[in-house]
Amino acid sequence: MSISKFVGLDVHKETIAVALADDGRAGEIRFYGTIPNTQDSIRRLVARLSSPDVALHFCYEAGGCGYGIHRQLVDLGAECSVIAPSVMPRKPADRIKTDRRDAMTLARLLRSGELTAIWVPDEAHEAIRDLIRGRRQAKHDLVAGRQMLLSFLLRHGRKFAGRSNWTKAHWRWLGEQAFDAPHQQFVFGESIRRIEEAQQRCDRLDAMLVEALPYWSLAPLVQALQALRGVGLIVAATLVAEIGDLGRFDTPKQLMGWLGLVPSEASSGARTRRGTITKTGNREARAMLVEAAWSYRLPAREERRYRARVEGLPDEVKSIAWKAQVRLCQRYRMLAASGKPLPKVITAIARELVGFVWDIGRRMQPA
């Protein structure tokens, strides 16, 4: 019979604090020591703790150090869980925090089964996720550069009279702007250059994403999710990259809760009080769903570009997408007619859209 030994790791950039918890409710919990955060040190730690009759269970909190330690421990034959820090049990009265105490707490909670492990992506999935996050950061830089230029022009009374900004007419208008002070002209030119460089960076990352998607195991799911109205390539790829394996959610309500789209609640006794959505889970995936939900304010239809996008998809996926479009467009009209604030209406549409995302996800198998 093997004996379980639970190991808590408080991981930092340079060091790892290690604590051990023996099996059983009354098992001893002790601090093992601090080791360097290197592959050789981790390999020696596993070798010292391993024995034929001992099963090692490691855990550490998800953070900036990534999943390298998890992959190394799994390759060495040990069990390792990456813990979600946001749902880790904490005592409100405990005001002392050290690496030693954190490692011992992890070992104790791992033994009692009170920790929530996150889904760990493989290296290929993590590469796509990094690409999408890099593209999103470049997009934020582009938006920030545009906002800075518009604010600069507004301070000097330069207002574009056209219909919308960043069109060809707007760029021609920008080319006609000139300032008397050379320093202001220099700032204006640098702002234009910043926008152009950010746009070129976004274009390069978009091209790389289109090139990488066909070789991704979840590419069929990305393609299938584009059958939903408002879900283009970027939205679908972001959802799949951030959520990961949709099969780990047994019901759509679990996915809604994971995305933070369910109402918060503080009920006690006979009093029931519900508040705003919890906003837990992945912020970017939730933002993509809210962005897609805006498209359902228009009547249900299948335009030419949409039909070209869904060509070749299974009929059951197309049926789910049309059902979602009919239901959510009608839902939007009903909620808007009832007088609810528009942000609440869009949030409700995004929450119901998650159910159709989950339904498509469970029908599509990875390549």
Summary of the structure (lengths in Angstrom):
residues: 367
radius of gyration: 25.8
end to end distance: 39.6
largest distance: 85.1
contacts: 1015
relative contact order: 0.08
helix: 55%
strand: 13%
